[in-house]
Amino acid sequence: MKILHHPDREDIRLSSVLYAISDPVRLYILYELNKSGERTCGDIDLPIVKSTVTHHVRTLREAGVIHVRTQGTQRFLTIRKEDLEARFPGLLQSVLDSYESSGENLPKD
C-alpha cells in the first residue's frame, strides 16, 4: 500500500494553501467536507472523471488542507482544521463563509 505524504503542521505554507483552494472544484470539495465531515472521494458529487478527482484531492492533501485516510480500497477525506487554524488563524472559516455567501455553484460540464 502506498503511503500518502501529509506535510507537518509547521511545513504548511500559505501560498500552497491559497493555490490549492483557488480552484473551483477544490473549493467545492472543501466546502462539502466542511458541511458533512469525513467523506470518501466517491461521496462527493463532482462532474469530473475519477482521475481528475484524484488530482484535486492530491493537491489539497499535499498543500496540507485535507487529511486522507485509507481504509481498504476507500480513501476518507477530512479537513485539517486544527492545523490550518494554528498556522493561519481565521483563514479557513473566512474562505468557507465567503464561498457560502457568494452562492457560487460547482461548474457543470
MODELLER restraints for C-alpha pairs under 7 A, 6 or more apart:
rsr = mdl.restraints
at = mdl.atoms
rsr.add(forms.Gaussian(group=physical.xy_distance, feature=features.Distance(at['CA:5:A'], at['CA:62:A']), mean=6.86, stdev=0.5))
rsr.add(forms.Gaussian(group=physical.xy_distance, feature=features.Distance(at['CA:6:A'], at['CA:61:A']), mean=6.23, stdev=0.5))
rsr.add(forms.Gaussian(group=physical.xy_distance, feature=features.Distance(at['CA:6:A'], at['CA:62:A']), mean=5.94, stdev=0.5))
rsr.add(forms.Gaussian(group=physical.xy_distance, feature=features.Distance(at['CA:6:A'], at['CA:64:A']), mean=6.29, stdev=0.5))
rsr.add(forms.Gaussian(group=physical.xy_distance, feature=features.Distance(at['CA:6:A'], at['CA:67:A']), mean=6.96, stdev=0.5))
rsr.add(forms.Gaussian(group=physical.xy_distance, feature=features.Distance(at['CA:7:A'], at['CA:62:A']), mean=6.59, stdev=0.5))
rsr.add(forms.Gaussian(group=physical.xy_distance, feature=features.Distance(at['CA:7:A'], at['CA:64:A']), mean=5.73, stdev=0.5))
rsr.add(forms.Gaussian(group=physical.xy_distance, feature=features.Distance(at['CA:9:A'], at['CA:83:A']), mean=5.63, stdev=0.5))
rsr.add(forms.Gaussian(group=physical.xy_distance, feature=features.Distance(at['CA:12:A'], at['CA:63:A']), mean=6.48, stdev=0.5))
rsr.add(forms.Gaussian(group=physical.xy_distance, feature=features.Distance(at['CA:12:A'], at['CA:64:A']), mean=5.66, stdev=0.5))
rsr.add(forms.Gaussian(group=physical.xy_distance, feature=features.Distance(at['CA:16:A'], at['CA:63:A']), mean=5.17, stdev=0.5))
rsr.add(forms.Gaussian(group=physical.xy_distance, feature=features.Distance(at['CA:17:A'], at['CA:63:A']), mean=5.38, stdev=0.5))
rsr.add(forms.Gaussian(group=physical.xy_distance, feature=features.Distance(at['CA:17:A'], at['CA:64:A']), mean=6.97, stdev=0.5))
rsr.add(forms.Gaussian(group=physical.xy_distance, feature=features.Distance(at['CA:17:A'], at['CA:65:A']), mean=6.43, stdev=0.5))
rsr.add(forms.Gaussian(group=physical.xy_distance, feature=features.Distance(at['CA:20:A'], at['CA:26:A']), mean=6.85, stdev=0.5))
rsr.add(forms.Gaussian(group=physical.xy_distance, feature=features.Distance(at['CA:20:A'], at['CA:59:A']), mean=6.06, stdev=0.5))
rsr.add(forms.Gaussian(group=physical.xy_distance, feature=features.Distance(at['CA:20:A'], at['CA:60:A']), mean=5.53, stdev=0.5))
rsr.add(forms.Gaussian(group=physical.xy_distance, feature=features.Distance(at['CA:20:A'], at['CA:63:A']), mean=6.49, stdev=0.5))
rsr.add(forms.Gaussian(group=physical.xy_distance, feature=features.Distance(at['CA:21:A'], at['CA:27:A']), mean=5.06, stdev=0.5))
rsr.add(forms.Gaussian(group=physical.xy_distance, feature=features.Distance(at['CA:24:A'], at['CA:106:A']), mean=6.62, stdev=0.5))
rsr.add(forms.Gaussian(group=physical.xy_distance, feature=features.Distance(at['CA:25:A'], at['CA:106:A']), mean=6.52, stdev=0.5))
rsr.add(forms.Gaussian(group=physical.xy_distance, feature=features.Distance(at['CA:26:A'], at['CA:56:A']), mean=5.98, stdev=0.5))
rsr.add(forms.Gaussian(group=physical.xy_distance, feature=features.Distance(at['CA:28:A'], at['CA:106:A']), mean=6.43, stdev=0.5))
rsr.add(forms.Gaussian(group=physical.xy_distance, feature=features.Distance(at['CA:31:A'], at['CA:96:A']), mean=6.33, stdev=0.5))
rsr.add(forms.Gaussian(group=physical.xy_distance, feature=features.Distance(at['CA:33:A'], at['CA:39:A']), mean=6.75, stdev=0.5))
rsr.add(forms.Gaussian(group=physical.xy_distance, feature=features.Distance(at['CA:33:A'], at['CA:78:A']), mean=6.42, stdev=0.5))
rsr.add(forms.Gaussian(group=physical.xy_distance, feature=features.Distance(at['CA:33:A'], at['CA:79:A']), mean=6.70, stdev=0.5))
rsr.add(forms.Gaussian(group=physical.xy_distance, feature=features.Distance(at['CA:37:A'], at['CA:78:A']), mean=6.37, stdev=0.5))
rsr.add(forms.Gaussian(group=physical.xy_distance, feature=features.Distance(at['CA:38:A'], at['CA:76:A']), mean=6.28, stdev=0.5))
rsr.add(forms.Gaussian(group=physical.xy_distance, feature=features.Distance(at['CA:38:A'], at['CA:77:A']), mean=5.39, stdev=0.5))
rsr.add(forms.Gaussian(group=physical.xy_distance, feature=features.Distance(at['CA:38:A'], at['CA:78:A']), mean=4.77, stdev=0.5))
rsr.add(forms.Gaussian(group=physical.xy_distance, feature=features.Distance(at['CA:39:A'], at['CA:76:A']), mean=5.34, stdev=0.5))
rsr.add(forms.Gaussian(group=physical.xy_distance, feature=features.Distance(at['CA:39:A'], at['CA:77:A']), mean=5.35, stdev=0.5))
rsr.add(forms.Gaussian(group=physical.xy_distance, feature=features.Distance(at['CA:39:A'], at['CA:78:A']), mean=6.98, stdev=0.5))
rsr.add(forms.Gaussian(group=physical.xy_distance, feature=features.Distance(at['CA:40:A'], at['CA:74:A']), mean=6.68, stdev=0.5))
rsr.add(forms.Gaussian(group=physical.xy_distance, feature=features.Distance(at['CA:40:A'], at['CA:75:A']), mean=5.51, stdev=0.5))
rsr.add(forms.Gaussian(group=physical.xy_distance, feature=features.Distance(at['CA:40:A'], at['CA:76:A']), mean=4.36, stdev=0.5))
rsr.add(forms.Gaussian(group=physical.xy_distance, feature=features.Distance(at['CA:40:A'], at['CA:77:A']), mean=5.85, stdev=0.5))
rsr.add(forms.Gaussian(group=physical.xy_distance, feature=features.Distance(at['CA:41:A'], at['CA:75:A']), mean=6.44, stdev=0.5))
rsr.add(forms.Gaussian(group=physical.xy_distance, feature=features.Distance(at['CA:41:A'], at['CA:76:A']), mean=6.75, stdev=0.5))
rsr.add(forms.Gaussian(group=physical.xy_distance, feature=features.Distance(at['CA:41:A'], at['CA:77:A']), mean=6.99, stdev=0.5))
rsr.add(forms.Gaussian(group=physical.xy_distance, feature=features.Distance(at['CA:47:A'], at['CA:108:A']), mean=6.07, stdev=0.5))
rsr.add(forms.Gaussian(group=physical.xy_distance, feature=features.Distance(at['CA:47:A'], at['CA:109:A']), mean=6.27, stdev=0.5))
rsr.add(forms.Gaussian(group=physical.xy_distance, feature=features.Distance(at['CA:60:A'], at['CA:66:A']), mean=5.80, stdev=0.5))
rsr.add(forms.Gaussian(group=physical.xy_distance, feature=features.Distance(at['CA:61:A'], at['CA:67:A']), mean=5.94, stdev=0.5))
rsr.add(forms.Gaussian(group=physical.xy_distance, feature=features.Distance(at['CA:61:A'], at['CA:68:A']), mean=6.94, stdev=0.5))
rsr.add(forms.Gaussian(group=physical.xy_distance, feature=features.Distance(at['CA:65:A'], at['CA:79:A']), mean=6.03, stdev=0.5))
rsr.add(forms.Gaussian(group=physical.xy_distance, feature=features.Distance(at['CA:65:A'], at['CA:80:A']), mean=5.66, stdev=0.5))
rsr.add(forms.Gaussian(group=physical.xy_distance, feature=features.Distance(at['CA:66:A'], at['CA:77:A']), mean=6.50, stdev=0.5))
rsr.add(forms.Gaussian(group=physical.xy_distance, feature=features.Distance(at['CA:66:A'], at['CA:78:A']), mean=5.42, stdev=0.5))
rsr.add(forms.Gaussian(group=physical.xy_distance, feature=features.Distance(at['CA:66:A'], at['CA:79:A']), mean=4.27, stdev=0.5))
rsr.add(forms.Gaussian(group=physical.xy_distance, feature=features.Distance(at['CA:66:A'], at['CA:80:A']), mean=5.09, stdev=0.5))
rsr.add(forms.Gaussian(group=physical.xy_distance, feature=features.Distance(at['CA:67:A'], at['CA:77:A']), mean=5.77, stdev=0.5))
rsr.add(forms.Gaussian(group=physical.xy_distance, feature=features.Distance(at['CA:67:A'], at['CA:78:A']), mean=5.27, stdev=0.5))
rsr.add(forms.Gaussian(group=physical.xy_distance, feature=features.Distance(at['CA:67:A'], at['CA:79:A']), mean=6.16, stdev=0.5))
rsr.add(forms.Gaussian(group=physical.xy_distance, feature=features.Distance(at['CA:67:A'], at['CA:80:A']), mean=6.12, stdev=0.5))
rsr.add(forms.Gaussian(group=physical.xy_distance, feature=features.Distance(at['CA:68:A'], at['CA:75:A']), mean=6.15, stdev=0.5))
rsr.add(forms.Gaussian(group=physical.xy_distance, feature=features.Distance(at['CA:68:A'], at['CA:76:A']), mean=5.48, stdev=0.5))
rsr.add(forms.Gaussian(group=physical.xy_distance, feature=features.Distance(at['CA:68:A'], at['CA:77:A']), mean=4.74, stdev=0.5))
rsr.add(forms.Gaussian(group=physical.xy_distance, feature=features.Distance(at['CA:68:A'], at['CA:78:A']), mean=6.63, stdev=0.5))
rsr.add(forms.Gaussian(group=physical.xy_distance, feature=features.Distance(at['CA:69:A'], at['CA:75:A']), mean=5.53, stdev=0.5))
rsr.add(forms.Gaussian(group=physical.xy_distance, feature=features.Distance(at['CA:69:A'], at['CA:76:A']), mean=4.97, stdev=0.5))
rsr.add(forms.Gaussian(group=physical.xy_distance, feature=features.Distance(at['CA:69:A'], at['CA:77:A']), mean=6.51, stdev=0.5))
rsr.add(forms.Gaussian(group=physical.xy_distance, feature=features.Distance(at['CA:70:A'], at['CA:76:A']), mean=6.23, stdev=0.5))
rsr.add(forms.Gaussian(group=physical.xy_distance, feature=features.Distance(at['CA:84:A'], at['CA:92:A']), mean=6.95, stdev=0.5))
